[in-house]
């Protein structure tokens, strides 16, 4: 929701909740948490919208019923085998104080453990930017410059899905905790 484009924010909350099948009280709480922020800064209501939600909101934007609601595609990291090798991949989260002091932006999603942390600089990409002219009450008048974001690079590992599954199943079925490493002796690739 971009509040500066909103004529009636409570109407937007009600209609968006209805169209996207969301709890109106939760949407209102999200909006209330961001009231102190500038009105031109979008409020994220749904981070991983379904195709049905995107279609419903987009259709309502065409009718100018939700002119203050924007649908944006955001690149995300994808893991093809769900939780398998989660200890290896690690995870991402909001930058903590130490990471912000080291140069990460406040609120940025960065690698916290595993390969996510080790290769964060490659995976992260760069944020876009938009320079705008605003009036005295902060309403956007025109755009001066817009820089598109750049998607992070892709990293392809040498982990073999079948071997990794066999190793994890072996530990689970035997009831043991531990570690296993399988490498290809011809080239040093880590397979499991």
JOBEL-V60920 format. One record per run of one state. SS is the DSSP state (h for helix, s for strand, l for the rest). FROM is the first residue (numbers start at 1). TO is the last residue. If there is no record, write none. Layout:
# JOBEL-V60920
ss | from | to
SS | FROM | TO
SS | FROM | TO
This chain:
# JOBEL-V60920
ss | from | to
l | 1 | 2
h | 3 | 5
l | 6 | 8
h | 9 | 20
l | 21 | 23
h | 24 | 33
l | 34 | 50
h | 51 | 62
l | 63 | 85
h | 86 | 89
l | 90 | 91
s | 92 | 94
l | 95 | 96
h | 97 | 101
l | 102 | 108
s | 109 | 111
l | 112 | 113
h | 114 | 118
l | 119 | 119
h | 120 | 124
l | 125 | 125
s | 126 | 126
l | 127 | 128
s | 129 | 134
l | 135 | 139
s | 140 | 147
l | 148 | 149
s | 150 | 150
l | 151 | 160
h | 161 | 174
l | 175 | 182
s | 183 | 183
l | 184 | 189
s | 190 | 190
l | 191 | 192
